[in-house]
Amino acid sequence: MKAVLITIGDEILSGNTVDTNSNYIAAQLKNIGIAVQQIFTISDDVETIKTALKSAFEIGTLVITTGGLGPTKDDKTKIAFAEFFEDELKLDEETFEHLRKLMIKRKREHLLEINQNQAVVLSKAQIFQNENGTAPCQMICKDGKIAICLPGVPYEVKPLIQNKIIPYLKEHFALQYIVSRIISVVDFPESLLSMRIENWELALPENISLSYLPIGNRVKLRLTGVGDDFQIIENQLDKEVEKLRPFIEEKVISWNGNEIQEILKEILTKKNLTISTAESCTGGEIARLITSVSGSSKYFQGGIVPYNYHQKIKILGVSAETISEKTVVSQEVAQEMTLGCQKLFGTDISVSTTGVSGPNSDEFNNEIGVVFYSIRVRDFEKTNRLFLPHLERNDFANFVSQRVLQDLVEILVKEIR
């Protein structure tokens, strides 16, 4: 089964809202063996929606839309679905009763009349009630193809997908398994890496594909196997990884890890190490990445964002003389920040960042885009300098944070036993 996702909403196209639904849905579908072939983002317009549905069904047999549903009588998504599937809209009593109970539970009975149109659904659709919102999920089948219409609010989409749509698809369709392995390679440019492993890649079995996913100076090699037997695919991937190992072993920081913070968790847990952070130019992004992983409280002791240089002196014990002589954006200040952070939280590891993310310089007139970061593991210390004048503030913080954690992983894998 091949899937196509359609995100409906002018707010997505305007850039005001980020589409997180597609990422989540694609990942959940992949887990049950359904590959997403394409993702459309379109405006909330009847003809546009109908055109997108037509194009989507030319590509896949399962189409999932998110967004565009509202309580008004001129809801364009439902109208477009009704016209495309030659169906009619009707008031569904079961959905209306669900809506009524939801309003009572939320003590918003006075809004029932306004939201009544949410209970108007396609007459041929199967309804999945929305426990977290007013718009139900509707599924309609035609000529062996399936369209699923979801609301757009992420906290409504996720439970509908996880608790209702995924179980339905698993129960009613014979799905192939899709199994992936991700190998994280560092300090190996993608073009050279491709040349190094070309013969191995060309010899891969037909049911196994390879993707290159560069992140900074790290490349994630994603091996994906497809088949009817999960264990056979697992065994195939094991064999191919072993064949790959001699070509890149010295450059690998993880043989089966995805995000850098997940790789870090595995290492810190295994080595029984603790970590803390002192961030200036990254504004807490490193701490956010670390704590985005379940169970991080076992090794992450805490972090601070001493943005003003006076707080670096007051909280971390950075020398005022060092700042005066070297400025706040310097190797020396980064090193003193990690030492102070390590003492403050009593951790095995501490990391720090200090830099100028722009668009304006700091009070010391340091160059925009300069950043120093320091990593301290017990008594071992390493400081690096980056120059990223082309990145906007958010991209700057994300890039530096990823790089710090990646370098930390490399240190723990290669230098700290």
Buried (B, 14 or more C-beta within 10 A) or exposed (E): BEBBBBBBBBEBBEEEBEBEBBEBBBEBBBBBBBBBEEBBBBBBBBEBBBBBBEBBBEBBBBBBBBBBBBBEEEBBBBBBBBBBBEBEBBEBEEBBEBBBEBBEEEEEEEEBEEBBBBBBBBEBBBBBBBEEBBBBBBBBBEEEBBBBBBBBBBEBBBBBBEEBBBEBBBEEBEBBBBBBBBBBBBEBEBEEBBEBBEEBBEEBEEBBBBEBEEBBBBBBBBBBBBBEEBEBBBEBBEEBBEEBEEBBEEBBBBBBBBBBBBBBBBBBEEBEBBBBBBBBBBBBBBBBBBBEBEEBEEBBBBBBBBBEBEBBBEBBBBBEEBBEEBBBBBBBBBBBBBBBBBEBBEBBBBBBBBBBBBEEEBEBEBEBBBBBBBBBBEEEBBBBEBEBEEBEEEEBBBBBBBBBBBBBBBBBBEEBE
